Structure formats: C-alpha cells, structure tokens
C-alpha cells in the first residue's frame, strides 16, 4: 500500500459539486500538511480560468488535456503558496476529465505536479530537511462516472512512476490543530554589490534565511528537546475542539555550529544598500498526530522566511509591472492580513499594499482559494499601520562596508549565552556582538 491521505469531508463535497462541462477539463490544487506517517488534506481549490478577451466562461475551460495551460496552473500554485501560513503547503493536484482521455490523464498529472513543484520552489529560501515528504498526490476524476484514481509522484525523482495511495475522508481533522505564533522585528541592511539590486537583495535574504534556520526556537518560553512531546498536560487527551496556542520565540546565535571559531569582519565594496525594517506577525499550524517541537520550530521558521521574502518579491513584481525601478528612498511593503478557512480551525493569509482596500483582499481570497468572505472576516489588526514594514534603498555606500560577524567561538561563548534577544523594547546582546559598524544585525522577538 502506498502513502495514506486523510482528507477533510468538505473536500469531498467540493469535488462532488465541481463538474466539468462536456468535453472539457478542470484542474485544481490540494492544500494540507504532511507528516511522517500520513498526509492531511484540508482544502481543494479549482484553478481559475485565465482571462481571455471576448471569451465566455465555457470557452476558457480547456477542451482537452493538450489545451491545459501548465504554466497557468503552476502560477496559480505559486500565488496560493504565498497565502498559506506555516505548516500548510500545496500537496498535489486534481484533474476532472472526460473518459475518452483517461489513458493520458496520469502523464498530464505528472507534468503538472513537477511544474507546480518547480514554480513553488523558486520562491523558497530554505532547503528540504530529512523530515520533508517529497511525494505529491494526484487525483484523476472521470467527469462522467465520477470514478477517482489516486496516485502519488516523487517530485525529487524525475524518472519516477506513479504509486497507488490510500485516500480516506474524515471530518474535523484540522479543527484542533495547535497554532504557533511568533512576532519578528526586522532590521536588515543588505549591501548592493552588483548592478542588479534585485539579485543583491535576494542574496542578502538567503544569508538571513540561513540564520533563521539555525536559530534556537523556544516553545512557550522554554527550551525543549526535539524529540519531546509538543502537546502535554491534561489538554492533550481531551477531545475538545478548543485550539491550543503555542508561543514561539526565535533566538539568533553568534556561534558557528560547523566551524566553531570566531569569525572576522567581511569587507565588501558596494554601491549602496537596501534596508528591510519592520515588525511582522508569523503563524503556523501543526497536526496532532504526535507532533514534535522540531516540527513546530521548522514550521514557524519557514513561515518567517516565507512571509518576508513573499513581500519583497511582491514589491519587485509590482515595480516590474509598473515599469519602475527600486529607486532611492523608502518603499512600503505590503502588510499581512488573515482570514478564517471555513470548516476548519485554520486561517489563510494575504498581503495588502497601502493603496489597496479590504475589498481587494476578499476578491483575491475568492479567486485564488475559492473563499467567500465578507470584508469583516479579514483580520487586518495583526500588523497595524503604525508598525509599517518598509524596504529602503540608500545610494552611495562608503568605499568599505563592514558586516557584523554572525559567528563566535563556541569555546568562549556558550550558545545559549550568545543568543541575541529583543524583548519588551529592550535589546539584550552578548558583549562579543558589540561592533562600531553594524550593517546586518537581526533582532527577533516573541
């Protein structure tokens, strides 16, 4: 037997109500969370039809497998992945097609799965771990008989063949998933070392993402072992649907776990610098199938990296569409807003630019995720306007720009004591981290 999938009953209702017109095809995404033993599917969403001038709704639907716009499906998946908090991912796809093309359906689904994974991976600044599952689910549904065939493909093996999978429906699978929250205060200064400001910015964020990945994660203010139980106490055994909230805190260490030695300052020639400053709200969900603290830590760390990079990426895309450059001065990055996912204990997110309204956000939720929301359902309070998140470009760096070292000696500075913590508006730093010229120091706060 192949990999097992526990699927929310609302997904079954959605797929049942979703029908393809005679002779046409429908595609869509599955969203959920992986675990070592099985995966959980909590949402299915149809790929929106690409707008074509003068075409009706039925005419925009692909009439055959060859007419499916693979690039458009992948782009939809990329945008949807931005709207998912930590712990939730695009797990695969479904295809509703007429019976006459059933023999070619698996090849089409394989092409779509690999294209979607490639598109999403381009926006990731973190690497897969040993715990990550690389199998992706595909569900082929005959539009006439409604028979469903469930298979998986390993996206890290281009030569892989389809494997059977177990697909079972269940109600309320995510209603009590614990919520992990974390607030992050950013103050990054990234040197521009090439003519391409965008590339310098992305390279700097990649270096920062490695610091986040190596950060110490406190759970409810305590250091916990990776293999201990995340959910403990009397609430663990209750069947109540009350959702537990776990407070996470990330501490950046100046210790180099690999080298174990004091680093020296790095001198770089640069033509300017890019600053990323502000406070961001991060959240992640973790399944209740014996979750470990390391799973929670990984989910919230990835959400921190994803939400920051998504905003920067969106700003760059917006400038590209308007044919503008990342000129000197300050650019407001979009704020993160949240909305409840009906029928579950989960929330999804979106980003709102200063010139946008809540109505614009609800429209995107409808188009991208199929969520029917009122404007009042959108929570805009987590990142208030007064805590604006900005990206600033400064021209004309000094001839020599010195970067703060991100490592220190493991022998002289224990890891816990070397951690830098920003809390209650006060900066507590290890003495070895004091340098006169600091250009890339990051503070993280609960």
Secondary structure, DSSP 8 states (H G I E B T S, - for coil): ---EEEEEHHHHHHHHH----TT--EEEEEEEEE-SSEEEEEEEEE------TT--HHHHS-SSGGG--HHHHHHHHHHHHHTB-BT-EEEEEEEEE-GGGHHHHHHHHHHHHHHHHHHHHTT--S---TT---EEEEEEEETTT--EEEEEEETT-TT---EE-EEEEESSSSTT-EEEEEEEEEEEEEEE-SS-HHHHHHHHHHHHHHHHHHSEEEETTB---TTSBSS-SGGGG-------EEEEEEEB--B-TTT-S----EEE--SEEEEEEEEEEEEEEE-SSS-BHHHHHHHHHHHHHHHHHHHHHHHHHHHHHTT----SEEEE--EEEEEE-TTSS-EEEEEE-TT--HHHHHHHHHHHH-----GGGSB--TT-GGG--EEEEEE---SSEEE----B-TTTS-HHHH-BEEETTEEE--GGG--SS-SS------
